[in-house]
Amino acid sequence: MSETESSVPHVEQRSIFARLVRFGRATLSIALDGALPPLCVSCRTPLGNPGGLCPACWSRVSFIAPPYCERLGIPFAYDPGPGILSMEAIADPPAYGRARAAVRYDDVARDLVHRLKYGDRLDLAISIGRWMARAGQELLEDADALVPVPLHWRRLWGRRFNQAAVLAKAATSNSGLPVLTGALRRVRATPQQVGLSRNARAANVQGAFAVTQDGRTAIYGKRLVLVDDVLTSGATVDACARTLLRAGARNVDVIVFARVVATVRVPI
Ligand SMILES: [Zn+2]
C-alpha cells in the first residue's frame, strides 16, 4: 500500500510528520537520559512517562466508552444491549457507516485541539492519535486506508499543516495502514462552521469536496476511515463520505478525536 501512498504525495505533511516522529524520539531519548523529565502534553507538568497527561489533566478528560450508539458512537445513559442505535442514527442516518470519538468535546478537549492546531504542539498528536486508535480499534481493523478531512489550501497555507492528516498518521502508526493525504480535496473554501445551525452546516459543505485524480484509483473499492479532529454536527464528515462513496469507495467509517455530545442519550 506504500505504492498507493507514494502516488498521492504530500511532501509538506510528510515533513511535518517526520518532525513529529523526530520530536517524539527526542523526547524519549531526553527522558532516558534523565536530563529533563517528560512533560504533561497539556499543562507541561513534569511526568514519569513521556507522551501522557498528568493525573490532574487526565481526570479532566471525558473519554467516551461503551455503551454507545453502534452507528454514531453517541454515549448512552445505560447499556441497552448490543447493536442498539440512537434516535439520531435512525431519524437521520449519515452517509458514513460508523463513527467513533476518543473524547467528548469540552473545555479540556478544546484546549488540546487548540494547542495542536495553533500552538505547534505536534507532540500532542502522538497521544491523541493513540486515544483515537483505541476508540476506533474495530473500525481500523476493518479498514484498508485512512483519509484525513482536507483543509482548503488557503487555510493549509496559514496553518502550515493539516491537523487531521497529522492525527491520521499518529493513529495508524501501529497498524501501518496507509494514509491517503491527497485523495480528497477541498474544492471550495467554506466559512467556519462555528455558530451555524445544523441545516446551515450541511448547506455550507455541500459540494465542498472532490476526489483527486490519483485519489480515484487509491480509494476505489476500498474500506476507508475518515479522520478529523472534531465532530460537531457531522456535516463535514458526511459530505466527505458522500464524495468518497460516489467515487467508488466500498464503505466509509469515521474516527475523530472529540465529538460534541449535547446530552447523554436514553437508547430507544
Ligand atoms: Zn497536565
Boltz pocket constraint, residues with backbone or C-beta under 6 A from the ligand:
constraints:
  - pocket:
      binder: B
      contacts: [[A, 40], [A, 41], [A, 42], [A, 43], [A, 44], [A, 45], [A, 53], [A, 54], [A, 55], [A, 56], [A, 57], [A, 58]]
      max_distance: 6.0
